[in-house]
Every structure is written in structure tokens, then in C-alpha cells.
Amino acid sequence: MNNQLNHVDDSTPISMLTVGQLKSILNAAAARDGTNGMRQKRLVYGLDGICELFHCKESRAQKLKNTIIKEAVSQDGRTIVVDADFAIELFEKNSKKTK
């Protein structure tokens, strides 16, 4: 572990940490859990997943998949996977353009 953390233990109050010590602790925790600070993608699957995400019918989900949220969709044959957060972001950007 980092030299800065040698004198830090579980009983050290957070208010006693330097910014560098806190960064080191957070970076070490992220490295341990494998995320490296990246958020985990929230995925939905198929047209049913799109319907649930946008509270719409299947015909509308199909149109969204092929147009507005196309960049958030991965499709291999009949398997559809959608990055839900990115799809919502694309949808919101599009709705701001049309107002």
C-alpha cells in the first residue's frame, strides 16, 4: 500500500485524513473491486427491456431502437442489448432538440 497510508488504520477519523490519503484509499478500493472508478453499465435486453425502460409499447420500442437510441444498442442476430443509461441520455438529448 502507499507510504501515505502507513499510519492510517480503521480507527483513524476521516476528518484526520489528507486529500492525498483519501484519494489513495479510494483508488486502492477501486482497484480491489476491479472497477477502477468506472460505473457498471445498466443493461436491458430485447424490445421488452426497451418497453420497460421507456414505458412504451413494442412498436414504439422498435422505432426507438432503430433511430433515437441506436448508438446505445448492440444487436447480434436476434439478441438485443441496450446500455440503459446511455439510451436515456440519447433520448433526453433528442427530446430537447424537438422542443
Secondary structure as UniProt FT lines:
FT   HELIX           3..5
FT   TURN            6..7
FT   TURN            10..11
FT   HELIX           14..16
FT   HELIX           19..33
FT   TURN            36..37
FT   STRAND          43..45
FT   HELIX           46..54
FT   HELIX           58..66
FT   TURN            67..69
FT   HELIX           70..72
FT   STRAND          73..76
FT   TURN            77..78
FT   STRAND          79..83
FT   HELIX           84..98
//
